[in-house]
Amino acid sequence: MPVWQSIRATLASDIDEGRYAPGDKLPTEAALARRFGVHRHTVRRAIGDLARTGVVYSRRGSGVYVHQKTTDYPLGRRVSFTRNLHAAGRLPSRKVLLIETRASDEKEAEHLRLSVGDPVHCYDGLSCADDQPLAIFRSVFPAHRLGDLPAALAQFESITEALRHQGIQDYTRDWTRVSAQTATATQALHLRLSPGSPLLLTLSLNTGPDGQPIEYGRTWFSGDRVTLTFGRDDAVAGSSKTD
């Protein structure tokens, strides 16, 4: 067995046996090189293979960390990122990437029952659990129904809370489609992944109590960190369902 593979196997065993728990930082390359009596580039190759297979990930300027265990994320009719993460025993947080009002494109107009070019509020963000990125999302809302929503989104981390301040006290998921993709360079940077890593893309439409669409969403989940789950009565459309 090549030396780097032996080092990889030893580190993987250390992780499996709990010497390094999910979220723990591994020793530096220099420290591992001293431990195994090899050059740092040999350690780097072993760690690189662990990262390629999703066992660890690198934070730029910080170090190499053990991946958290995958998080079950229900795609039920009731929509709540915060509630889903709390139920999984994780601490949710969101980072705003972009909030803007712009003209709708063809798909957005179709799903929100608008004319192409009608104004929409667009919210791009990063969803995290215990400070680990889980997903990148883009939520699009009809501007004519939710005029002050951008200010509410900037004020409240929760989309549910922001909608509540716009008079939408309740809403449900009308449908969801799931497909597989690979991460672009930009997506990989946000999610702390390698370009080409597996992603799960969900497209969904949420409607208010009156049946009118209020949110068309796209979410790119890290395929190594999230397990999407569906209840018996949940509405899932499309040919690429993922359990």
C-alpha positions as CSV (number, residue, x, y, z in Angstrom):
1,M,0.0,0.0,0.0
2,P,1.4,3.5,-0.9
3,V,2.3,5.5,2.2
4,W,-0.4,8.2,1.5
5,Q,-3.1,5.5,1.4
6,S,-1.9,4.1,4.7
7,I,-2.1,7.6,6.2
8,R,-5.6,8.0,4.8
9,A,-6.7,4.7,6.2
10,T,-5.3,5.6,9.7
11,L,-7.0,9.0,9.7
12,A,-10.3,7.5,8.5
13,S,-10.1,4.9,11.3
14,D,-9.4,7.7,13.8
15,I,-12.6,9.5,12.6
16,D,-14.7,6.3,12.6
17,E,-13.6,5.5,16.1
18,G,-14.4,9.0,17.4
19,R,-10.9,10.3,18.0
20,Y,-12.0,13.2,15.8
21,A,-15.7,13.9,16.1
22,P,-17.9,15.6,13.5
23,G,-16.9,19.3,13.4
24,D,-13.5,18.7,14.9
25,K,-10.4,20.3,13.3
26,L,-7.7,17.9,12.3
27,P,-4.1,18.5,13.3
28,T,-2.1,20.7,10.8
29,E,-0.2,19.1,7.9
30,A,3.0,19.8,9.7
31,A,1.8,18.0,12.9
32,L,0.5,15.0,10.9
33,A,3.8,14.9,8.9
34,R,5.7,14.6,12.2
35,R,3.3,11.9,13.5
36,F,3.7,9.7,10.4
37,G,7.3,10.6,9.6
38,V,6.7,11.8,6.1
39,H,6.8,14.9,4.0
40,R,3.8,17.3,4.1
41,H,2.9,16.7,0.5
42,T,2.3,13.0,1.4
43,V,-0.1,14.0,4.2
44,R,-1.7,16.6,1.8
45,R,-2.5,13.8,-0.7
46,A,-4.1,11.6,2.0
47,I,-6.2,14.5,3.3
48,G,-7.2,15.4,-0.3
49,D,-8.6,12.0,-0.8
50,L,-10.5,12.2,2.4
51,A,-12.0,15.5,1.2
52,R,-12.8,14.1,-2.2
53,T,-14.9,11.3,-0.6
54,G,-16.6,13.8,1.8
55,V,-15.0,12.7,5.1
56,V,-13.4,16.0,5.7
57,Y,-13.6,19.5,4.3
58,S,-11.2,22.5,4.2
59,R,-12.0,26.0,5.4
60,R,-9.9,28.6,3.7
61,G,-7.4,30.1,6.1
62,S,-8.7,27.9,9.0
63,G,-7.8,24.3,8.5
64,V,-9.4,20.9,7.8
65,Y,-12.5,19.7,9.6
66,V,-14.4,16.5,10.0
67,H,-17.8,16.7,8.2
68,Q,-20.9,16.8,10.4
69,K,-23.2,13.8,10.1
70,T,-25.9,14.2,7.5
71,T,-29.0,16.2,8.5
72,D,-32.5,14.8,7.8
73,Y,-34.4,17.6,6.1
74,P,-38.2,17.0,5.7
75,L,-39.8,18.5,2.6
76,G,-43.4,18.5,4.0
77,R,-46.3,20.8,3.2
78,R,-45.4,23.0,6.2
79,V,-42.3,25.0,5.3
80,S,-39.9,26.0,8.0
81,F,-36.1,25.9,7.8
82,T,-35.7,26.9,11.4
83,R,-38.1,24.3,12.7
84,N,-36.6,21.5,10.5
85,L,-33.1,22.2,11.8
86,H,-34.2,22.4,15.5
87,A,-36.0,19.1,15.1
88,A,-32.7,17.6,13.8
89,G,-30.9,18.9,16.9
90,R,-28.9,21.5,14.9
91,L,-28.6,25.2,15.3
92,P,-29.9,27.0,12.2
93,S,-28.6,30.2,10.8
94,R,-28.8,32.1,7.5
95,K,-26.5,34.4,5.6
96,V,-27.9,37.0,3.2
97,L,-26.1,37.0,-0.2
98,L,-28.5,39.3,-2.1
99,I,-31.9,41.0,-1.7
100,E,-33.1,42.8,-4.7
101,T,-36.3,43.8,-6.7
102,R,-36.1,43.1,-10.4
103,A,-38.0,41.9,-13.4
104,S,-39.3,38.4,-13.4
105,D,-38.0,35.8,-15.9
106,E,-40.2,33.4,-17.8
107,K,-40.1,30.6,-15.2
108,E,-40.7,32.9,-12.3
109,A,-43.6,34.6,-14.0
110,E,-45.1,31.2,-15.0
111,H,-45.1,29.8,-11.4
112,L,-46.0,33.0,-9.7
113,R,-48.8,33.7,-12.2
114,L,-47.3,36.9,-13.4
115,S,-46.5,38.4,-16.8
116,V,-42.8,38.2,-17.8
117,G,-41.1,41.3,-16.6
118,D,-43.4,42.0,-13.7
119,P,-41.4,43.0,-10.6
120,V,-40.4,40.3,-8.1
121,H,-38.4,40.4,-4.9
122,C,-35.4,38.0,-5.0
123,Y,-33.7,36.7,-1.9
124,D,-30.4,34.8,-2.3
125,G,-28.9,33.3,0.8
126,L,-26.8,30.6,2.5
127,S,-28.5,28.2,5.0
128,C,-26.3,26.8,7.7
129,A,-26.5,24.3,10.6
130,D,-24.1,24.7,13.5
131,D,-22.2,27.2,11.2
132,Q,-21.7,24.5,8.6
133,P,-23.2,25.5,5.1
134,L,-26.0,23.1,4.1
135,A,-27.6,24.9,1.1
136,I,-27.7,27.9,-1.2
137,F,-31.2,29.1,-1.9
138,R,-33.0,31.6,-4.1
139,S,-36.5,32.6,-3.1
140,V,-38.6,34.8,-5.5
141,F,-41.8,36.6,-4.4
142,P,-44.4,38.6,-6.3
143,A,-43.6,42.3,-5.6
144,H,-47.2,43.5,-6.1
145,R,-48.5,41.5,-3.1
146,L,-45.5,42.0,-0.8
147,G,-44.3,45.5,-1.3
148,D,-42.3,45.9,1.9
149,L,-40.8,42.4,2.0
150,P,-37.2,43.3,1.2
151,A,-37.0,45.4,4.4
152,A,-38.5,42.6,6.4
153,L,-36.1,40.0,4.9
154,A,-33.2,42.2,5.8
155,Q,-34.6,42.5,9.4
156,F,-35.6,39.0,10.1
157,E,-33.5,35.9,9.5
158,S,-36.6,33.8,9.1
159,I,-38.6,34.0,5.8
160,T,-41.7,32.8,7.7
161,E,-41.3,35.8,10.1
162,A,-40.7,38.2,7.2
163,L,-43.9,37.0,5.5
164,R,-45.9,37.3,8.7
165,H,-45.0,41.0,8.9
166,Q,-46.4,41.3,5.4
167,G,-49.7,39.8,6.5
168,I,-49.1,36.2,5.3
169,Q,-49.8,34.3,8.6
170,D,-49.7,30.9,7.0
171,Y,-48.5,29.2,3.8
172,T,-47.9,25.7,2.6
173,R,-45.7,23.9,0.0
174,D,-47.8,23.2,-3.1
175,W,-45.2,21.0,-4.9
176,T,-41.5,20.1,-4.9
177,R,-39.3,18.7,-7.6
178,V,-35.9,17.2,-6.8
179,S,-33.0,16.5,-9.2
180,A,-29.2,16.0,-9.0
181,Q,-26.6,18.4,-10.0
182,T,-22.9,19.1,-9.5
183,A,-21.5,22.2,-7.7
184,T,-20.1,25.1,-9.8
185,A,-17.0,26.8,-8.6
186,T,-19.1,29.6,-7.0
187,Q,-21.5,27.2,-5.3
188,A,-18.5,25.1,-4.1
189,L,-16.9,28.2,-2.5
190,H,-20.1,29.1,-0.6
191,L,-20.7,25.5,0.6
192,R,-17.0,24.8,1.3
193,L,-17.0,21.9,-1.2
194,S,-14.9,20.9,-4.2
195,P,-16.2,22.0,-7.6
196,G,-18.1,19.1,-9.1
197,S,-19.3,17.8,-5.7
198,P,-22.9,16.4,-5.7
199,L,-25.8,18.7,-5.0
200,L,-29.5,18.1,-4.6
201,L,-31.6,20.8,-6.4
202,T,-35.1,21.4,-5.2
203,L,-37.6,23.5,-7.0
204,S,-40.8,24.3,-5.0
205,L,-43.8,26.5,-5.0
206,N,-45.4,27.8,-1.8
207,T,-49.0,29.2,-1.7
208,G,-50.9,31.3,0.8
209,P,-54.3,30.5,2.5
210,D,-56.1,31.9,-0.6
211,G,-54.2,29.5,-2.9
212,Q,-52.2,32.2,-4.6
213,P,-48.5,31.6,-5.1
214,I,-46.3,33.6,-2.8
215,E,-42.8,32.0,-3.2
216,Y,-41.0,30.2,-6.0
217,G,-37.9,28.7,-4.6
218,R,-34.7,27.0,-5.7
219,T,-32.4,25.4,-3.2
220,W,-29.1,23.6,-3.8
221,F,-28.4,21.3,-0.9
222,S,-25.0,19.7,-0.3
223,G,-25.5,16.1,-1.2
224,D,-23.0,14.8,1.4
225,R,-24.6,16.8,4.3
226,V,-28.3,16.6,3.8
227,T,-30.8,13.7,3.5
228,L,-34.1,15.0,2.0
229,T,-37.1,13.1,3.5
230,F,-40.8,13.0,2.4
231,G,-43.9,12.1,4.4
232,R,-46.6,9.8,3.0
233,D,-48.8,12.7,2.1
234,D,-46.2,15.2,0.9
235,A,-46.5,16.5,-2.7
236,V,-43.5,15.7,-4.7
237,A,-43.5,16.2,-8.5
238,G,-41.0,15.3,-11.1
239,S,-39.1,12.3,-12.4
240,S,-36.1,12.5,-10.0
241,K,-37.5,12.0,-6.5
242,T,-34.9,11.5,-3.9
243,D,-35.7,9.7,-0.6
